[in-house]
Amino acid sequence: MRGFEDKKQIMACSEKILFDLFSIFMDFTDFDEAMNKALMVLGNFISVSRIYVFEISEDKKSLSNVYEWNADGGSSEIEIFKDMPIFERFPWWMKMLRSDSIINISDVSTMIKEADAEKTVLDERGIKSVLVFPLILHGDLKGFIGADECKDKRIWSHADIHCFHFASHIISAAYDKRDEVLERQHYKKKLEESEHRYRQLVESAQDIIFRIDKDGVLLDSNRDGVLGYARDEKIGAGIDLFLTEESMILVRKKLTDAMKINKIEAPIEVEVKAKDGSIIPFEVSASPLFKDGKFDGCIAVARDIRERKELEKIKERLQEELRKKAWHLEKKVEGLMETRLNLTAKERRMLYYLSRFPSMSDNKLAVLAKIKRSTITAIRNRLVKEGVLEFINIPNISRIYKGNLNFTIGSYSRPLDRDTITSLFSKHAFDGNDLIFLSTDKDFIVVSASHGRSNSLKKRLANDSFPLSVVNDYSFSVIENQLKRCLDFSGLIKTFFALDVEHSPSVLPSGSIVLSRNERKLLYAFVKYPAYSITEISKLIGISKPTVSTIRSKLLSKGVIISTAVPDLKRLGASLAIFRRCFGKNSSVVDPFDQNCVVSMLGPQNQIGFYVYKDYEDFKSTDISETNDNCQVQALVCNKISNLKIDFLPFLRDVLAVDDF
């Protein structure tokens, strides 16, 4: 497999192994058997010495090797790697996995100093190369799946990494399904116990045996007083004394049918009225009585089925719970497949061009990318429809605004869900000047505008009900600090997909510009309605189409308006976002041309950059990972981003002095 160069062949083989893994885990009854089979299939596929799965203990202090597969029948390591102390033997290893990073080591002998504890363990086992992916369950690190190569040093191929990436997700989902299966078995046992109890109750119940004539008059009955009636009260009474109106209608029909066909069909359920007015459900089984060959009444057995009715309700509820859990499990598997960003070579190429030239027409893009216009339009529509790409317009603040930009970086004192974060910020923080808001369950970044620090977000967050552990507020003059890039993801996409395209990053012009009334109105309209055509904007504002077209071209060429295409970072494959601020004359310079940089602002005393990376290793390989006293770095895990807000409209209405429409 490592020798494959043909990407289509790699994808075909990878999809084959992933299909095999899905098949194993879709309908298993024995989780251990399924896991061992999956590791064998995966190990044979990538031709490795050993495949294994480790689980973290409930107290998070130790981990154990619970499943393994060894090539050529190698000796088992499970007993050796049992209840291993995490902090003593695997400190660096677990640090990497908890940051949702992979461990990709081609040569164990070259491992960094920080990983000495892990290197010792690997050297003791004669391991030359290792590849490890985290197993994440409900947002928590469950353990990890890894592969060892003991024969020779091995550079892990894209196919190895690709297969392991999806195998880790499938096995994580399988752990979840295992828990569902155990729950299902628990409920099944409860059902069996309930049914057994029901049978015992029925078998030991004292049934009511009675006889009625053809007119429904009670002639005889056992268990006097069971319904509260004395014997002289019930014998000779019509059965309508004991039955509800609906049940009486049913019984009369059964008696009428019995007279015609000389038999009484299957048992019926009736509602019986006790003397105290309570209603009791009974099941009645009857046999007809004949006199001179004619129907003369019946003898019947009535069984109190209150307990059975209650058990049936419990059974229905448990079955409904099982159906819901099965549905949720199916949706989880579907969700796992939906998050895969399966793009063709043309689609990846167009994803770059659409992000680099978001305002360019499809006709011009066709010439530039050498792809048919109809194909470009179809790809654009698909990317937008599936939420891979969103086209927006934002203003170049440095061209229209002379105040300050504030960058507020903070962490919550405890993990928060999306709705709680939205409620807290809406209630205690946002005031209309907040332009960009990005938050995970633990950290957040807010970019806001102000004419000074008096209205800083940090002060607004100083509220007892807001659970913060740390917050920093940095304010920068737009005049003194130039906004170089703003939400430009083109270089990032080129890097992520290793595209062979000529890339020249755009740099925003600086310096304020004076806009006419029509230009201000149209700038606001373009930001609010990025998908509107020239004709639609013209009708909305009441300005002629030629004027709208001319002003739009001017705003774009002068860099007053920024057209950008924002990708779904999680589906793009990004796992880490980094905010970096350097300050002081001798500070490290934020490179606005760095392809991982999507936002940058440079000044004589401050440099700010916002970067996105595939994983922690990708970040660590860059210069910006090196920090000093003049640099501050804040990291966010991309696949945990729950809140994203980009809203320049309230700010624009104030700065441009225009009304909303």
N, C-alpha and C positions, 0 to 999 in steps of 0.2 A: 504493500500500500504506500510505503514511503517513497517509492520510486515513481508514483504517478505524477505526471505533469499536466495532464489534461484535466482541467477544472470540471468539465462536464462528467468525466469518468469518476472523479472524486465525489461530486455531488450525488451521482447515481449510486455509488457504493455506500456513501454515507446514508442516503435515504433508505437503502436496503437494510442496513444494520439498525437504523432507528425504527423501521417498520417491524423488524424482528423483536426489538425491545418492547415496543408498544404491544405487540401480540402476546408476549409473555405476561405482561402486567395487566392487560385489560380484563382478564377473567380468571385470576388465580384463586385457588382455595388454600394452598400451602405457600405462605410468603417466603419461608426459608428456601423451599425448593425452587420457587420462581427466581429468587435473588441469585442463588448459586448458578442456575441456568443462564441468567442474564450476564453474569460475570464471565462465564465460560464463553458465551457467544462474543462478548466484547473483547475478551482476551485473545481469542483466536483471530478475530478480525484485524486487530492492530498488531498482532504478532509480538507480544510482550512477555517478559518473564513472569510477572505476577500482577493480578488485579485484586483490589481489596476495598472493603468498606469499613470505616471506623465510625462508631457512635459515641457521642458525648454523654456522660452520665447526667442524671437529673440535677445533681448539685453543681454541675459545670466545673468540677474539680479534676476529673479524670476522663480518659477515653479508652475504648477497647476495640480491638479488631474483631468484628462480629461475622464477617463474610470474607471469603477469599477464593481465588482460583490461581493455581500454579501451573505453568507450562511444564510439559513432560513429567507430570506427577511429582513435582518438587515437594519438599517437606512443608508441613503446615506451620504457620507463624502465629496462629490465633492465641495459643496459650502463652506465647512469649509476650505478645502485645495485649495484655489484659490488665485493665485498671491502671493504665499508665498515668502518672501525675502530669497534668497539662503544663503547669507553670514551671516545673523542673525540667521536663524533657522536650516540650514543644512550645516554648514561649513565642518565638518568631513565627513559627508555622501558624499558630492559632491567631496571631495578630493579623496576618495576611488574610486568612479565611474569614475572619470577622469583618474585615473591610470589603468582603465580597470580591476578593481578588483570587486569581488562580496562582498555583505554584508550578512554574515551568523551569526545571533545572536540567540542562543537558549534560553538565559535568559537575558531579557532587564535590569534586576536589576544589572547585573554584567558588564554593558558596561563601557569602559575605560573612564578616566577623560576627554580626548579630545573630547568625544562624548556627553558631558553633555547637549548641546543644543538639540540634537536629542533625548536623553533619556527623556528630559522634554516633548517633543511632544508625544512620544510613551506612556509615563506614563499617560498623560492627556486622551488619547484614550483607556486606559486599555489594551494595547498590551503587550503580554507576550514574544512572539518570532517573529522574522522577517527575511525574506529571500529576497534579492534584487539583480537583475542583471541589468547592464547598457544596454541601447538601443543605438547602434552605427550606424550612417548613414553617409556614405561617409567619414569615419574616424573621425567624430565629434560626441560628446555626444548629442543625441537627447532628452534623458530622461531616465526613468527606469521603469521596471516592478517589482512588489513586491508582497509578500504574508504576511499577518498578521495572527497570531494565538492569539486569545483573551481569550480562555477558560483555557488552561493550557500551561505551558512551553513545548516547543517541540524541540527535536533534529532532525534537518532536515536530512532525509535519503539520501543515494546516489541516489536513484530513483528520489526524489524531486529535488535535485540539477541537476541531469542529464536532467530531463524534462524541468526545468526552463532555463538551459543553451541553449538548442536548441529552446525553445519557444522564448527566447529573440532574437535569430538570425532570426527566422521566422517572428516575429513581426517587427523587424528592416527592413527586406526585404519587409514586407507588407506596411510600411510607404513609402518606395521607390516606391512601386507599386501604392500606393494611389496618389503620385505626378504624376506618369505616367498616371493614369486614369484621373486626373484633366486636364493634358495637352491634353490628347486625347479628352476630352469633349470640351476643348477650340478650338482645331483644327476642331472638328465636327461642332461647332457653326460657325466657320469661313467659313467652307465649305457650310453650309446651307445659310449663309448670301451671299456668293459668288454666289451660285446657284439662290437665290432669286433675286439678282441684275441682274444676267444673264437673268432670265425670264422677268424682267421688261424691260431690254434693247431690248430683242427680240420682245416683244409685242408692244413696242413703235417705233420699227424701221420702216423706210419707205422703203419697199421692191421695187425691180425693177420688173415690170410686162412687159413681151415682148412676141411677136409671131414670129415664123420662119416657112418657108415652108419646104417641104420634102427634099430640097437640102441644108438646113442650112442657107438660106438667111434671114436676119432680115427684117421683114415686118412692125413691129410697136413696140413701146416701150414708157413707161412713164419716168419721171424723166430725162428729157433731161439735159445733161451736168454733170450728176453725176460722170461719169468716165473721164470727161474732153473733151468728144466728143460733137460737136454740132449735132443737129438733122439731118441735111443734110449730116453729115459725117458718121453717123451710119446706117440710114435707107437705105436699098438696099445693104448693105455690108454683106459679108459672116461672119459667126460667128468666123471664124479663125482669123479675125482681133482682136478679143477680148480675145481669149483663148491661153494659152501656148500650146506648141506642145503636151505634155503629156495629157493635158485636152482635146485637140481636138481629139486625138485618142479615148479617152473614150466616148466623145459625139457622134462621128461617129458610134461607135459600138452600142450605145443606140438607135440611129436613125435607123440603119439597123435592129436591133432586133424588134423595134416598127413596122416596115413595115411588118415583118413576123408574129408577134403575135398580132398585132393591140392594143398594150398597152405598156406603159412605166412603168418600175418597180420602186422601191424605189428611194427616192431623192439621188442625187449624189453631191459630192463636187468637185468643179473645181477651177482652178486658173485663174483669170481674169486679163488681162493687161490693166491698165489705160493708158491714152494718154501720161502721163509723164514717162511711163516705169515702174512704180511701179506694184507689183503683189499683188492682193487682193483675199483672199479666199472667195468663195461664195458657198452657198448650194442652189441647184436648184431642184425644184419640178415641174414636167411637166405633162400635160394631152394631149393625142393625139387628133388631129383634122382629120375628115374624110370627103371625098367628093366622092359621088357616091359609098360609101362603101369601098373606098380605103384610105390609110393613106395619108394625105395631109399636114402634118406638126404638130406643137404643140404649145400650149400656156403654158407659164412657169412663175414661180415666183422665182426670185433670191434674196437671203437674204445674206447680208454682215455678215460673221461670224468671223470677226477678234477678236471681244471681246470674243466670245465663245471659240475660239482657245486659247486665252490667259488664260481664266479661266480654260480650260481643262489642260493646262500646270501647273497652280497653284494647281489644284486638284491632278494631278499625283504626283507633288512634295510633297504635304502634305501627300498623301497616302503612298508614299515611306518613309517619315519621320516616320509615324506611324508604318510601318512594321519594320523599323530599331529599333525603341524604344521597340516594342514588342519582337524582337529578343534579344535585350540586356537584357531585363527583364528576359526572359527565361534563358539566359546564367548566370545571377546573381543567379537565383534559383539553376541551375545546379552546379554553383561554390560553393554555400553553401553546397550542398550535397557532392561534391567531397572533401571538406576540412575535412569531418568527417573521422576519422581514425578507420574504423570498422575492428578490428582484433579478430580472434578467440583466445581461451586460448593458443593453441599451437603456434599461430603466435606471441603472446605477449611474450611467453616463449622463442621462437627462436630469437625474436628481441633482447632480453637480451644476449643470448649466442653468437649471431653473433657480437654484440658490445663488449662483453667481450673477445672473442677469434676470432678476425676477420681473422687471418691467419691460423686458424685450418681447416683441411680438413673436408668435410661433413661426411666422414666415422668416424672420431674421434668424431665429434660433435654428431653423432647418438648414440655413446656409452655413452657420457657424459650426454646428455639431455634425453636419453632413448626414442628417436623418430626415426622413420624409416629414412634412408638416403634419399630415394626418396622424402619423405615429406619435409625434410630439404632443399633439392635442389629446390623444387617447391616454398617453402616459401621465400628462398633467392631471387630467380628470380622475384617473385612477388614484394617484397619489393623494389628491385632495379628498376624494370620496372616502378612502380608507384611513384618513387621518394621519398619513405619513408626513404631509407637508401642509402648512397653512401660510397663505400669502397675506401680508399686512403692510400697511404704510405707517411710518412713524416720522415725526419731525426731527430734523437735525437741530438739537437744542442750541448748539454753539452759534447757529446762524440767526436765531430769533430771540434769544434770551440772554440777559446779562447778570443773572443772579448766580446762585450756587446750586451744585448737585450734591446731594447727601447720599452716602452709601452706609446703610445701617446693617451690621452683621451681628447675629446673635444666636444663642442656643437656649432651648427650653430646659426647664429643670426636670421635666419628665416627658416621655413620649406622648404626643398628642395625635388624635385622628384628624382627618381632613375637615369635618364639620366643626369641630372645636376650634381649630386654627382659624377658619373663616369667620366664625362668630366672634372670637376674641379680637382679631385685627379690625373687623368692621366696627366693633363697639368701642374699642379703646385706642385705635391707632390711625386708621385711614382718615384723611381729611380732604381729599381731592387733588393734592399735590404729589401723591405717591404714584409713580409711573410704572415701575416694574416690581413685582413681588414673586419671590421664589422660595418655597419651603418644603422641607422633608418633615418627618415626624419628630426630628430632633433639632434641626438648624434652619435658619432663614436668612435671606438677603433681601433688602428693600432699597430701591433707588428712588429718591424723591427730589423735588425741586423746592427751593426756598430762597428768600432774600436775606437770609442770615441764619444763625444757629438758634435763634430764639424759639423757632417752631420745630426743633429737631424731633425726629421720631423717637429718639432715646428718651426724651423728656415725656413724650406722650405715653410711652410704655411703662413709665414709673408708676405702676398701678398695682395695688396689693393683689388684685384678682388675676394678674397676668403672670403665669409661671415661668419666669426667666431665671437662668443661672448666670448668664453673662451676655452683655450687649455692648457693642462699640459703634460709635457714630463718627463718620469721617465726612467733612464738608470741603468742597473744592470749588473755587471760582471758575465759572465757565470761560471767563475772559483770560485768566492766567493759565488755564489748563485746557489743552486742545483734545476734543473728542475725535479719535482717529478711526475707530471702528465701532459699529453698533449693530449687534445681532447679525453679523456676517458669518454664516456657517459653511460657505463654499469650500474654504481651505480644509475645514474639518472633514467634510464629506469626501474630498479628494484623498485625504490621508486614510480615513477609515476603510475606503474601498480600494485603496492603492490604484487609483485611476491614472492612466497615462494621458494626461491632458496638460496643456500649457496653462499655468495658473499665475495670474497677476492680481494680487489682492487689491481691492479698492480702498483708498484712503480718503476720508471725508475732508472736504475743504473747511477752513475755519474763518472766523471773522463775521461780525454781524452784518445783516443786510436789511434794508428798508423795504417793506412790502406795501403795495397799494391795498385799498379796501377789498377789491375783487380778489386779489392774490391771497389775502388773509382768509377770506370766506372759502375760497377753493382749497387752500391748504387744509383747513378744518374738514371740508367735505371729503377730500381724498383720504384723510386719516380715518374718518368715521365709516366711509363706504369704500373700502379698497377694491371690492369686486365690481363696483358700478362702472359702466361704460361711459365714454364721453357724452353720449346722447342722454343717458340717465342722469348724469350730474348736471347737464345743461337744463333739463326739465326741472330738476330739484331746486336749483339755485336761481333759475331765471336769467342765466347768462348764455349768450350764443355759443354754439358748438365750436366755431373757429377760435373764439376767445378762450374757452375752456381748454382746448387742445394746445394753444400757444402758451398759456400760463402753466399748464402741466409740464410741457417740455422745458420751460424755464426753471420751474421749481426742481425738476430732476437734474438738469444740467448744472445748476448752481448749488446742488447739494442741499437744498432747503428741505426736501422731502426724501426720505430713505425708504425705498421699496425693498422688502426683505421677505425671504421664505424661511419660516421657522419649522424645523423638523421635529418629529417625536423622538427625543433623545434616547428613550428606553428602547424603542423598536429599532433605532439606528445602531444600537449595540454599545452605547456609551454607558459607563458605570460610575464615572467620577467627574465632578465639576469642582474647579478650584478658583477661588477668588484670591488674588494676590495684590498687596499694596506695598510699595516701596517708597521711602521718604528720605529726604535729606539730599544734599548736593552730591554726595558720593554713593548714593544708593544704586542698586542694580537696576538696569533699565528694562522696562517692559517692552518687548519687541512686538510692535503692532503688526508685523508681517508673519509672526509665528502662526502656522496653519491651524494649531489647536486653539488660538485666541479668537474669541467671538466678540468681545467688547474690550476696548482699550482707551485710556485717557492719559495723556502725558502732559507734564508741566515741569517747571524748573525745580520744584521741590517734591513733587509727588508723581508717581506712576501707578496706574491701576490697570489690572488685566483680569479678565474672566475667561478661563480655559476649560475645555472639555476633553476627556480622555477615555479610551476604551476600558482601561483597567489601571490598577495601582502601579503595576510594573511599567506601563506606558508612561505614567506620570514620573516615576522615579528615574526614568532614563533621560529626563530633560533637565536643563539648567535651573528651571524655576523651582525644582524640588529642594534645591539648596537654599536654606534660609539663614538670616543673620539678624542682628539687633535692629537693622533698618528695614526688615521685611516682615510682613504679617501675612499668614496664609490661612484660609478657611476652606475646608473640604465639605462637599455635599455628595451623598450617594445618589446617583441619577435615578436608579430604579425604585428609589423611595420618595421621589418628588411627588407630593400629593396635591400641592397648590401652586398654580402658575397664573399670574395676572399681568397683563400688559394693557395699560389704559392711560392714554395721553389726553383724552378729550376734556376733562375738567380743567386741567392745566392749560390746554390750548385756548379754551374759551376765555380764560382770565388773561393770558399773555397777548392773544390776538385781538381781544375786545370784540368778539363775535358772539352772536346768539346761536343757540342750538337749533337744529332743523331736522 
